[in-house]
Amino acid sequence: MSTEQILLYVILLIIILDYLFDRVMDYLNASRWSKTLPEELKGIYDEEKYRKSQEYSRVNMRLGTITSTLSFVFILLMLIFGGFGYLDDFVRQYASHDVWMALLFFGILGLASDILSTPFDLYGTFVIEERFGFNRTTPKTYVLDKLKSWMLALVLGGGLLAVFVWFYHTAGALFWLYAWILFSGFSIFMMMFYSTLIVPIFNKQTPLEEGELRSAIEAFAEKAGFKLDNIFVIDGSKRSAKANAYFSGLGPKKRIVLFDTLIKEHTTEELVAVLAHEIGHYKKKHTTRGMMVSLVHTGIMLYLLGLFINRPELSGALGATEPSFHMGILAFGLLYSPVSLVLGILGNRLSRKYEYQADAFAAENYDPQPLKEALKKLSVNHLSNLRPHPAYVYVHYSHPPLLKRLEHLEGSKK
């Protein structure tokens, strides 16, 4: 048995195990659903709202299972019948330079994936979200969002990929280091300027008007020693009834952004409590630490890629007749997925720890009660599953479940 065949079997095994693992996680999570309101959720959900939340979780899981199964079957067929090799032969007919070959190869794959997933995305947006009262997206907005996303993928994704391939051919063994420096610089730049460069392409942001809410936020920020120059309201209601708030930027470019739906649904005290939580992330340096962890992870991945990318067996495992950067990086990505899963689980564990710390900051520096009320409202209004299976939480949740957060806040209050 050749090395290429062994690698192909290993890739197939990884994909199959990954699919089965996801299905087991979904089954465990669904096993926690019930037709009657559990005792621990009384006072948060009423009977009717709870049944609605269970149905919302059920139909979303069903759609997710269908889409992931079709994706699983598609990748298996591409691997078994050498589909990636055929695509590689096709792009070689129209491009001779490695940069253009990589751009055309991944461009076709990305476009095909987007076209195949669009019907399910449309169903999720205009059928499921509409049915449960969340959808505010119009067909025009949906189409414009799709076109803008393609444009960004072409400009940013294509640009980064082109430079990566160029590094590969010019930097030799130090390819991974140059790629890591580029990625790190790009990540920091996007963290600083995402809200000012990317968000306006999709949403309108306006400064929070003077009044009770702004005064309360500024008063708390001053008390907490948080220099706050920018508070913005984003028109999230143009796409969904769901609410959110987030903190973005670094240094003088930091800003707090509130969804207009959040302002509509919550009291001033609850909104200040939510923002106290977001400020807690900044004061505890969670954003900076998260960025550093991400950059270290990326550096390790690129170093390993640099060790293996030159091996022609990677391209051969996917059916290519000639080795290339784009086939090698695709094969490496498939082989690396178990490592990525483990690191993702560890990252979620760290993120949940940070959420508890930000909650504690808000409780200690403001008031735990309005934060608890805000979290309850957000969960109920979003029809969240409040009894997820612990294993599912451990693998997939970046935030602790509501009941755990309420329990932690109660402890902070005492």
N, C-alpha and C positions, 0 to 999 in steps of 0.2 A: 504494500500500500504506500503510495507516494505521500510526501509531506503535504502537498496541496489537498489531497483527499482527507487526510487526518484533520487539517485545519477546517475544511468544509464541514466535516462531521461535528467538530467541536463547536463551530458557529451555529449549526442546526440545533445541537443539544442545548446551547445557551438560550437560543430564541424560544425553544419549546418549554424549557424549564421556567423561563421568565413569564411566558404566557400562562402556564399552569399556576405559578405563584400568584399572579394577579387574580386569577379566578378563585383561588382558595381564599385570598384576602377579601374578595367581594362576597363570597359565601359566608365567611365568618361575620362580616359586617351586617349582612342581611339577616343573620340568625338573631340579631338583637332587636329586630323590628317586632312590634306587637300591635294588635288591633285595639287594645284598650290603653288608656293613658296610664303610664307607670306612676307609682306613688311619688318617686323623686322628682317628677316633672310637674306635679300639681303646683299651681301658683306661677308657673312659667307658661305652659301651654294650657288651653282649654281642650275639651274633647274634640271639637270640630277642627280646630287649628292643628292639633296633633295628628289627626287622621290625614289631613291635607299634607302635612310635612312628610308623613310616611309614604304617601303616594308620590310625592315629588322626588323623594330619594329613590323610590322603586323605578319610576320611569326613566330617571337619569342613569341609574345603574344598567337598566336594560339597553338603553341607547349606547352607553359606553361599552357594554359587552359586545354589541353588534359591531361597532366601529373597530374595536381592538381585535376582534376575531377576523374581520375582513383584512385588516392590516397584517395580521399574523399569517393568514393564508397567502396574501400577496407576496410577502417577503419570502415565505417558504418556496413558493413557485418560482420566484426570481432566482433563488439560490439553487434549487434542484435542477431547473432547466437551463441554467446559465444565462438568465436574463440580463444580469449586470454585464456579463461578457459581451453579449450582443449589443448592448447600449454603448459599451466602450468601442466596439468596432464601428458603430454608427458615427460616433462623434469624431473618430479619426478620419472619416471620409471628408469632414468639413473643417477640421482644425488640425494643424500640424504642430503648433507651439503648445507646450504643456499648460501654460496659463489659460489659453483659450479652450483647450480640451477639458480642463477642470471646471471652468465656468460653464461650458455647454453641458457637461455631464451632470453636474449638480443642479444646474438650472432646469434641465429636463426632469430630473427626479423630483425636484421641489415643486415644479408646476404640475406634474402628474399626481403627486401626493395631495396638492391643494385641490385639484379638480375632483379627485375621488372622495375627498373628505367634505367638500362643499355641500352636497345634498344632505348629509347628516347634520352639518352645522346649521343649515337652513331650517331643518326640522326642529333642532334644538332651540333655535331662536324664535321662529315664527309659529311653532306648534306648542312645544313644551313650555317655554317661557311665557308665551302668550296665554296659554291655558291657565297658568298659575298666577297671572296678573303681573308678571315682571317685565315683559318686553315693552320697550318704547322705541325700538329701532324701526325705522321706515325702510322700505326696499331701496330708496335712494341712498340713505345713509349706509346701508349694508354694502351696496355696490361701491360707493366712494371709499369706504374703509378698506375694501378688498383691493382696489386699485392703488390706494396709498400704501398698503402693506407690501404689495408687489414692488412698488417703487423703492421703498426703504430696503427691502431684501436685495434688490438689484444693486442699489448704490452702496449701502453699508456692507451687506453680506458679501456681495460680489467683489467690492474693493478689498476687504480684509482677506478673502480667499486668494485673490490675485497676488497680494503682497506675500502671503504665506508661501505660495508656490514659488514666487521669485526668490524668497529667502532660501527655500529648499535647494534651489539650483545654484545659488551664489555663496551661501554661507557654509556649506559643507556640514561638518559634524556639529557646528554651533547653530545650526538651523533652529533647534528647539529654543535656544536662549534668545535669539532675535525675535522669534515668534512670541515668546513669553513677554518680552519687553513691550512689543507692540500691543499685545492683548491687554497687558496691565495698564498701559497708558490710555488705551481706548476705553477700558472699563472705568477708570478714574474720571476721565473726561465726561463720559456719559452720566456717571453719578452726579457730577457737578452741574451739567447743562441739559439733562434729559427733560426736565420740566420746562425749560425755556426754548429748546430746539425741537423736540419730538412731540411732546404733548399738544402744543398748539396746532399741529398738523391734523389732529383728530378732535380736539376739544377746545372750547373757549374757556380761558381762565380770567377771572376778574378779581381785583382786590376786594377783600371783605369790607363792606361799607361801615362807616362809623356808627356806633350804637352800643347797646348793652352787651352784645356778644363779643365784639371786638375789644371793648374796654375790659371785660372780664378775662379774656384770653391774655391781653397785654399785662394786666395786673398779675396774673399767675406767673407768666413768663418772667416778669421782673423779680417776683418773689423767689422763683426757682433759680435765678441767676442765668437765665437763658436769653441771649441777645436775639430778639426776633424782629426782623424788618419786614418780612413778607408773609402775609396771610391771604390765601387766595381761595376763591370758590370756583369749582369746576362744574360744568353743565353735564354731570353724569346722567341726568334724567332724560337726555336725548336718546339714550340707548337702553337704560334699565331703571326699574324702580328700586333696585338694591342700592344701599348706601355704603359709604366708605370714607376714610380719611387716611392721609399718609404724610410722612415727612420725607423730604428729598433734599439732595444737595450736600455740599461740604463747605465749611468755612463761611465766607460772606455770601455764598450762593445758596445757602440753606433756606428752605421755605416749607411752610405748612399748607397743605391743600385739603379743603373740605368739599365733599360732594354736596351739591345743592339738596339732594334728597336727604342727606344726613341732617342738615340744618332744619329741614321741614319737619322731621320726625322726632327730634330730640329737644329737650329743654336746654337752656343756657348752661346750667350746672352739669348736665350730662355731657354736653359738647366740650366744656372745659376739662372734664374728667378724662374724656377720650384723648384730648390733646395733651393732657398731663402724662398719659401713658406714652404717647409718641415722643414727648420731650424726655421722658425717662429713658427711652432707647438712646437718645443722643447723649444725655448726661452719663449714662453707663457705658458709653462708647461702643454700643452694640453694632452700629453701622460700620464704624472703622474696623472693628474686629471681624465682622462678617466679611467685609471686603478683603481683609488680609487672609482669612481662611480660604476664600474663593480663589485668590491669586496663588496661594501655595498649592491648592488642589490642581489648578490649571498648570502650574509649573511642573508638578510631578507627572501629570498626564502628557504634557508636551515632551518632557525628557524621555519617557517611555516610548512615545511615538518616534522620537529621534533615533532610538536604538533599533526599532523594528521596521521603520518605513522603507528602508532600502532593500528589504528582503523580498525577492520576486515571488516567493511562495504565497505572500499575502494577496497579491493580484491574481495569481494562478488559482487560489482557492475559490475566487468568485467567478472563474471562467474566462479570465482575460488571457489573451495569447501573448501580450507584451506587458511588462511591469510598468506601472505609472503611479504618480503621486495620488491621483484621485481614487484609484482602485485600492491602493495601499491604505489610505486614510479611512476609506469606507470599511474595509475588512478589520482594521485596528479598532474602529469605533464599535463594531459588533462584538469583537472579542473583549473589549474593555467594559462592556455594559455591566457585568457582575460587580466589578470594582466600583463603577459609578453608582450602582444600587446601594452598596454598603456605605459609600461616602455620603450618599443622599440621606440614608437613614441616620447616620451620625450627625449630619447637618441639621436635620429636623429635630433631633434630640437637643442639640445646642440651641436651636431657635425657640423651642418650647421653654427652655430654661430662661432665655432672654425675655420671653413674654411674661413669665412669672415675675421677673425682676422689674420690668417696666410697670406691671400692675402694682407691685409693692411700692415703687416710687410714687405712683399716682395716689395710692392710699395714704402714704406717709406725708406727702407734701400737699395733698389737696383733701380728698374725702373718698373713702371706698364706696359709700352708698350710691352716689350718682353714677360711678363707673359700673357698679353691679347692675343698676337699672338700664344703663346704656347697652351693656353686653346682652342682657335679656332681650331688650327690644330688637337689637340687631339680629339675634339668633331667631327670634320668632318671626320677624318681618322677612327674613331670608329663608324661612322654613327649614332651618338647619336640623340635621340629625343630631340629637342631643344625647344619644346613647350608643355611640360608635363602639365597636369591639376594641379592646385594649391593643390587640395585635395590629389592627388596622391603623389605630392612632400612632403606634410606635413606628410603623413603616411610612405612613403617608402624611401625618398631620404636622404642619410647621407651627401651629398654635395649639395649646392645650384645649380639650373639650370644655364647654361652658361650665358644667358642674364642677370640674376640677378648679377652674379659675374662680368661681364663686366661693368654693371652699377655701382656697388660698387667700382670697380677699377677706373672708370672714376671720381668718387667722391673723391677717395684718391689722384688722380693726381691733381685735382683742389685744 
